[in-house]
């Protein structure tokens, strides 16, 4: 039988609703796991056990506010919290306590979620100092970044849900490396107010869990709905596109094996699996994303460059000084390419029940001086497409290699319906509860 810290949010929610367990019971189980594992895995940038227990007891006295009531959530430490420091892994923000929650945190608190603590991150979720977090499957390897602690905390059973962010591949890739479910929703589907800005065009709040059903709960909490309820996805007869992407030459053996194994299992389940090759113009989206974040980062870090130059990491000074010598003509061209490709991909994606593609080059690299290469994520982030990492497969070293699903903009709930179907043949740990059908609601006409 699972311990409370090992349960998914979807498994805990009915127990909390029935009073079978209390929020304090769940919190203590999570804290016990953290005490056991965090000295080596280093997930948490800030956690105060006394504060957690006090907050849990208060929630146990409060009328239930919804399915997330009493569910612990970790928050990436560049997203503001009023009752915990937000230090952004930067000496500039050491000891900084915001006076209010970020919108994405306030939304969860309003529905009774227990904010457990702050998870470690790459500095400003952008560059500079690395997180101290290690991969829970192999402490000599990176968990990925920049949402390092958020991915590792879920994968190592410290907490059932966490918030991350993605500007390049900072949600999807750590999910692959750590073996967690990860979702980058459609750009701007979740309010980013109160999270450090790097790129207005690319920054997106990300979600981590241990099941598709839990991602559904979070989407419910954030009001993420499609224009129509999602169609049920049955693998028998489903049309599955295998998109190796224009960057396939960067794939390692682990990803070669994982994508091939995923296609084989889906075909065995009755799906019609076919190769999907994108138009040649899509090959420019990776470089375009790099141009956009460099030029938007120039503006994002200018204030710190002027005010705290001596403490600002040289990677950020390089952005402000435009050491790559990019021009606004380069930026316009990058914007225009993305604008042309977005509706083209939306139309392509609507022709498939699911599109699978690499989530990362392969298994998590050795060493803590790298976050891994986001080459298989940049394009989808710039397209503003929703993306989901489904775990369950492994590479040559026995470490996780996730499969990424992508879909058209504002088709998040349909993508989760596809992810649940794909997960049913990829994730050996999947239970009937975590394979629950989507509960999405059609958006009402204004």
Order of alpha helices (4+ residues) and beta strands (2+ residues): alpha-alpha-beta-alpha-beta-alpha-beta-alpha-beta-alpha-beta-beta-alpha-beta-alpha-beta-alpha-alpha-alpha-alpha-beta-alpha-beta-beta-alpha
